[in-house]
Amino acid sequence: MLQFTIESFDKKSSARAGEISTAHGKIKTPVFMPVGTAGAVKAIHIKELKKDINASIILGNTYHLYLRPGLDVIRGAGGLHKFNGWDRPILTDSGGYQVYSLANTRKLTPDGVIFNSHIDGSKHTFTPEHVMDIQRIIGADIMMAFDECTPYPCEYAYAEKSLDLTHRWLNRCLVHFANTEPVYDHYQSLFPIVQGSVYRDLRKISAEEIASKGASGNAIGGLSVGEPHEMMYEMTELVCGILPKEKPRYLMGVGTPANILESIALGVDMFDCVLPTRNARHGLLYTWDGVINIKNEKWKNDFSILDENGKSFVDQEYSKAYLRHLFHAQEMLAGMIASLHNLRFYMDMMQKARKHIAEGDYDDWKNGIINKVSHRL
């Protein structure tokens, strides 16, 4: 089954570097996982993900893939790996976040969730068992338990009731996972998800419950949904102090470079977020000198490369002026170049993080660069 080996620790923080082994390959941690919601990372070719970005794992989404192209197509292809041509690890979100985001078109019940498709309005039901079956058919290396993601702000009574539901659904997920076999010829792992909104006692209860399940890895959900960053870090630190140290910890949906760097210091190993590609499509670039809005007039005659302090970026042949021109000309290539750039920046950031953890000076390095990479140029 999935194995996690910790290879080094930072001297001043809880940061650690290691390696996760799956049926489709090894993942160096801490790791950022590009989001391929519908089986594709937006504006990025699979060959670019492998060669230029060198991603070791990507995400797919249970809700979106279930609705389109549908399970018959994915099963017919032999699973998502064969369908999209990605032969490295895949993690699938359970659809819990989509249930949260579709608050106006869904109904929560003790058995599961009844919702209307955002595509055609058709009615569907997700239960913990059904979600396990869907992820079996998708063929993800890492499957996520079905949970309810609470909004922010959220009253204590609602968060407590939601947490009880999430834990009951988790138990059903675990039973059904144990009683079913992979559809394809590779093993799969199931990660439970810690919830509890921003309430310390609920987070503690949830983290202890999740830790007791002995899963291959554990996730922290329900953060980065609008709460202040300081509150997110407080909850993350609390939970990381409870979840087993020998298992990978995955902070779901996070985030900005600063969010990731701070959370690595708290002991998180895995991250995903749509920000690098979504912001890229709107002209926002992450660089080692700061954040650039490439559409701004100030870049019109700037013929320097996109990130003068970026190492081994594949897109260094493009200038700021040229990329700005592409955006204003509404060329599709603009979003492609920007997305490639941002994902390479994130991968470069994670590679540097692993290097500094191994050298024991991660916390000092992080404190020295975090403000620089966050400010607007």
N, C-alpha and C positions, 0 to 999 in steps of 0.2 A: 504494500500500500504506500501512500504518500509518505515520504521521509523528509525530515527537516534537520539539518545539521548547522549548528552555530559555529562560525569559524573565528570570529573576533568580536571584542567588545571595546567601546569607547572608554576612556579613563574617567571622564567627568560626568557623562550622561548615561542614560539607559539604552543608548543606541547600540545595535548589534548588527553584524553582517553574517550572512550564512548562505545556505543553498537548499532549495526545495527540489526533491526528485519526484517526477510524475511519469506516467506511462508514455508521454510524448516529449519528454526531455527535462532538462534541469533549469532551474530558475535561480539566478543569483539575487540575493536580497540585501538591503531593501530594494524593492522593485516597483516601478510604475507600469501599470497595465493599460495600454491604449484601449479605448472603448469602441467596440464594434457592434453596436446595438442590434442591428439587423443582419449581422454576419459580415459586415464590412466596416472598417474604420473610414469615416467620411473623407473623401478626396485623396485617399492613399491606396496605392496598389499593394497587393499581398507581397510582391517581390520587393517593394520599397520597405515594407514592414520588416522583412527578413534581412535584406542587404544594407540598406541605407540607415534605417532606424535601429535595426538589430534588436527588435522587441523579442522577449523570450516567452511572453504570454499575452493574449488579448482576451477581451470580454465579449460575450454575447448576451442577449437578453431574452429570457424565457417568454415574457409577455409578447414582445414584438415578433419573435420567431414563430411562436405558436399561431399568431394571427396571420402572419405572412412571412415566408411562403406556405407555412402549414406543416404539420407533422408528417403527412404522407410524402411530401416532397423531400423533406430532410431524411426520413427513413429510407426512401427510395435511392437517395444519393449515397447512403452508407454513413450518415452522420454529418455534422457540421464541418468537421475537419476535411472530409472529402468534397463536400459541397462547395466550400470556398477556397480550397487549396492550401489551407494553413495546417502545416504538419507539426506545429509546436503546441504547447499546452493552451487550453481554453478554460476560462472560468465563466459560469453563467449565473447572473443574478436571477433570483427566484420570481421576480415580478412584484415583490412586496412594495418596492418604491413606486411602481406604476399604479398600484392600487391606491397608494397614498396620494399620488398626483391626480388621480381620477375621482376625487372625492365627490364630485357632482353627478357622476354616472355609475356609481357602484353602491352596493349594499353589503355591509359586513354581517355575517351570521356566525354562530359558534362553529358551524361546519366548514365555512370558508367564505369566499367572496363571490358575489354575483355582480357582473359588470357588463357594460355595453362597449363594444369595440369602438375605438376612436376612428376606425376606417369606414365602417358601414353601419354602425349602430347595432349590430347583431348582439344577442345576449349570450354570455358565457359564464361558466362557473369554475373557479379555481378552489380546490381543496388541497390540503397538504399532500395527500396521496397523489392527486392528479399532477401537481407541480413536480413531484419526484419522478413520475412517469414521463413527463415532458422532458425533463433534463436528462433522463436516461436515453430518450430517443435523440435528443440533440447530441449527446455523446460527450458532454463537457468532462474535462479531467477533474475540475473542482465544481461541485454543485452547492448552491446555497439553500439553506432552510427557508421555508415560507414563513414570513413574519408580517407584522403590521408596523409600518414606519409612522410614528406620531409626528404631527406638525409642530412648529414652534411659532408662537407660544402655545403651550398645552397645559391645561389645568391638571393638578396632581391627581385628582380622582380619575380623570380620563386616562392619564399615563399609567396609573396603577392597573386599571381594568384592561388596557391594551397589552400591558406586559404579561398579565395572566393569560390572555389569549395567545400571545406569541409563544409562551412557554408550552401551552397545551398543544399548539400546532407543531412545535418543535418535536415533542414526544411522538406525535403521529408521523412526522417526517422520518424520524429515526427508526421507528418500527417498520415503516413501509420500505425504507432504504435497505434495512437488514433483510427483509423478506423478498427482495427482488434482485435480479441479476442485471449486469450491464447488457445493453442490446448489442454492442459491438465487442470486438476482441481487445478491450483494454479496461483496466480497473478505473473506478471513479471514487472520489472522496467527497464527503459532505461536511460543510462548515456550518455550525450554528451561529446565530447572530445575537449579540447583546443589545438590548433596548433599554428603555427607562427614561427617555427624554433627558432633561437637564437636572434631574433630582438624584442627589448622591445616594440616598438610601435605596432607591429603585435600581440604579445602576449597579450598586454593590450586590443586591439580591440577584439581579440578572447575571452578572459576571460570575458569581459563585455557582448559580444553577448551570450556566453554560460550561464552566470549568469541570463540573462534576460529570459531564457526559463523556469525557475522554475522547473527543473527536480528533481528527488528524490536524485540524487547524480551527481557528475561531475568528469571527468577524465582529466588528463594532459598527452598528448601524444607528440610524436616527440622529446623526450629527451632520453638520454642514447643511442644515435646512433653514438657516436664517438666524441662528443664535450667534451672539458675539464670539469672536475667535477665542477670547480668554476662557469662555465657558466651555467651548469645544475642547480646548487643551486640558482644562480641569477634569472633565469627564473622561477623556482619553487616558490621562495619567492614572486616574483612579482605577479604571478598568484594566489597564496594562499591569497594574500592581497585583491584580487578582488572577488574571488568566495565566495558564501554565507557561512558564518561561521556555520550555522545550518545544512548544508548538508555535507555528507562525501566526501572527496577528495581522488582521486585514482591516484597515480603516476605510469604510466604504464611502465613495463619492468625494474624496478629498485629494487634491484641491489645488490651490495656488502654490507656487514654489515655496513661499514662506510657510504656508500650512504644512506642506510635506516635510520641509526641513525641521520645523519645530516638532512635528509628530514622530519623526525618526528618533529624535533625542528622547522621546518619551517611551520608546520601545516598540514602535510599529514597524512591521516588515513589508506590508503590501498596500498599494494605493491604486485607485483608479479615479478618473474624472474626465468629463467631456470638455473641460475648460481649454486645454491646449488646442484642440481642433475647432471647437465652437468659436472661441475668440479669434483664432486664425482666420476664419471665414469672414470676420468683421474687421480684419486688418490690424489686430492686436498681436504684437510679437514679443516673446520673452527673450531677453538677451542677458549676458553677464554684466552689462552696464546698466540695465534697467528695462522697463517696459516701453515699447514703442507703439504709438498709433501711426501706422505707416501711411494712412490717408491724409495726415496733416500736411499743410503747405510747406513746413520747414524741411521736408525730405525731398521736395520737388527737384532740386539740383544737387542732391547728395549722392555722389556716385561711389561712396564707400560700400563695402560688403555689409550684409545684414547684421553680423555680430563679429566685430573685430577681435573680440577676446574669446570667441567660440573656437574650440579645438575640434578638428576633423568633421565639421559640419559639411554635409554633401552639397548644400545649396550656396556655397560661398561665391559661386560665379555670378550670382545675381546681386545687383546694387539696390540700395534703398529707393533711389529714384525710379528704377525700372519697375520694381514691385508696386510702388505707389501708382505709376502709370497704369499697370495692369488692373489694379483695383478701380481706378477712375474710368478705365475703358470697359469695365465690367467683363473682363476676360476670365473664363473659368480657371485658367492657369494661376491666377492670383491666389485663390483659396488653396490650391494644391501646393504651391510653393510655400505659402505661409504655414499650412498644416504640417508639411514635412519639416520645416524649420523648427516649429514649436515642439514637435515630438522629439526631434533630435536634441533640442535643448534639455527637455525633461530627462532623456536617457543619459545625456552628458552629466546632468546634475546628479542622477542616481549613481553613475559610475564614480564620480568624484566623492560622493558620500561614502560609498563602500571603501574607497581608497583611504579616506581620512579616518574611518572607523578602524580599519586594519592598522593604521599608524597610531591610533589612540588619541588623536587630537580633533576628533569630529566636532565637539562642542565649541572649541575655539574657532575652528574654520567656519562653522555655521554662524556664530555670532558676528564674525567679521564680514560676511557677505550677504546676510539676509536683508538688510536694509537697502543695499545697493541693487539687488535683483528685483526688489519690490517697487522702487520708486519710478515715477513716470518721467521719461526723457522728453 
